[in-house]
Amino acid sequence: MHSDDKHMYQLIADIGKYFYTRIVIDNFSADPKGTFIVDDKVDANLIPLISSAVDCGALIMCTPQKSGLRTSVRGQRFRISFMLAPQMKLPLRTLPPIALSTILDSYAKQNRTYTNELSLFKFWGDEDENTIN
């Protein structure tokens, strides 16, 4: 695992931090964004990570499905689960969407990459990496 790789938790925490900043810290918006769409600009390597987050219940799909089978997360709309939202100080509402690539671009300057693998010593030993805000 590359030293700058982040676990699924960090991806979700980054999304939560982005929404928290826009909803709570930035100037008031009557229509804040609080969900995201996995758009075509999202790196293909993140698709399995997002699928795993959905399977774990950390992310909830908001897009109505025509069938019971989910084929891909690309093009779908998600929100952070109701269990994680209070920890991230986010409202328990399904708010309007923003492109996930826009959220990730805000972290691109920090040279972040994400992975499904935990680095035991990095993840549990660094307060920065497991602190949400």
C-alpha positions in Angstrom: 0.0 0.0 0.0 1.3 3.4 -0.9 2.1 5.7 2.1 -0.5 8.2 0.9 -3.2 5.6 0.5 -6.3 6.1 2.6 -8.8 3.5 3.7 -12.5 3.5 2.9 -13.1 5.3 6.2 -10.9 8.2 5.1 -12.9 8.5 1.8 -16.2 8.6 3.8 -14.6 11.0 6.3 -13.4 13.3 3.5 -16.9 13.3 2.0 -18.4 14.1 5.4 -15.9 16.9 6.1 -16.7 18.4 2.7 -20.5 18.4 3.5 -19.9 19.7 7.0 -17.8 22.6 5.8 -20.4 23.5 3.1 -23.4 23.2 5.4 -22.1 24.4 8.8 -19.0 26.6 8.2 -19.5 28.3 4.8 -22.0 31.1 4.3 -25.6 30.0 4.6 -27.2 28.3 1.7 -30.9 27.6 1.5 -30.2 24.6 -0.7 -26.9 23.0 0.6 -25.5 19.9 -1.1 -25.6 16.8 1.1 -25.6 13.8 -1.3 -23.2 12.9 -4.1 -23.4 11.3 -7.6 -20.6 9.0 -8.7 -19.9 10.8 -12.0 -17.7 9.7 -14.9 -14.7 11.8 -13.7 -14.3 9.5 -10.6 -11.3 7.3 -10.9 -12.3 3.7 -11.7 -10.1 2.5 -8.8 -12.6 4.1 -6.4 -15.6 2.2 -7.7 -15.0 -1.0 -5.8 -14.2 1.1 -2.7 -17.6 2.9 -3.0 -19.3 -0.5 -3.6 -17.7 -1.8 -0.4 -18.9 1.2 1.6 -22.4 0.6 0.3 -22.2 -3.1 1.2 -21.0 -2.1 4.7 -23.9 0.3 5.2 -21.7 3.4 5.4 -23.1 4.8 2.2 -26.8 4.6 1.2 -28.0 4.6 -2.4 -30.6 7.4 -3.0 -31.2 6.6 -6.6 -34.5 4.7 -7.3 -33.8 1.3 -8.8 -35.8 -0.3 -11.6 -34.7 -3.7 -10.5 -33.5 -5.2 -7.3 -30.0 -5.7 -8.7 -27.3 -3.1 -8.5 -24.9 -3.3 -11.4 -22.6 -0.3 -10.9 -22.3 2.6 -8.5 -21.3 4.9 -11.4 -24.1 7.4 -12.1 -25.8 6.6 -8.8 -26.6 9.0 -6.0 -25.5 8.3 -2.4 -25.7 9.8 1.1 -23.8 9.1 4.2 -25.7 6.7 6.4 -28.0 7.9 9.2 -25.6 6.1 11.7 -22.6 8.0 10.6 -24.2 11.4 9.9 -24.5 12.4 13.6 -20.8 11.5 14.2 -19.9 13.8 11.2 -22.4 16.5 12.5 -24.5 16.3 9.3 -28.2 16.7 9.0 -30.4 13.6 8.8 -32.0 14.7 5.5 -31.5 13.7 2.0 -30.1 17.0 0.5 -29.5 17.8 -3.2 -26.5 16.1 -4.9 -23.1 17.3 -6.0 -20.6 15.3 -8.2 -18.2 13.1 -6.2 -15.4 14.3 -8.5 -16.0 17.9 -7.2 -15.6 16.7 -3.6 -12.5 14.7 -4.4 -10.9 17.6 -6.4 -11.1 19.6 -3.2 -8.7 17.0 -1.6 -6.5 16.6 -4.7 -4.1 19.2 -3.4 -3.4 16.9 -0.5 -2.4 14.2 -2.9 -4.8 11.6 -1.4 -5.5 8.2 -2.8 -7.9 5.7 -1.4 -7.7 1.9 -0.9 -9.7 -1.0 0.5 -6.8 -2.1 2.7 -6.1 -0.8 6.2 -2.7 0.1 7.3 -2.9 -1.0 11.0 -0.2 1.2 12.3 -1.1 4.3 10.2 -4.9 4.0 10.8 -4.9 3.4 14.5 -1.8 5.3 15.3 -2.5 8.6 13.6 -5.1 10.9 15.2 -5.2 12.9 12.0 -6.4 9.9 10.0 -9.2 8.8 12.2 -10.5 12.2 13.3 -13.5 13.3 11.3 -13.3 17.1 11.9 
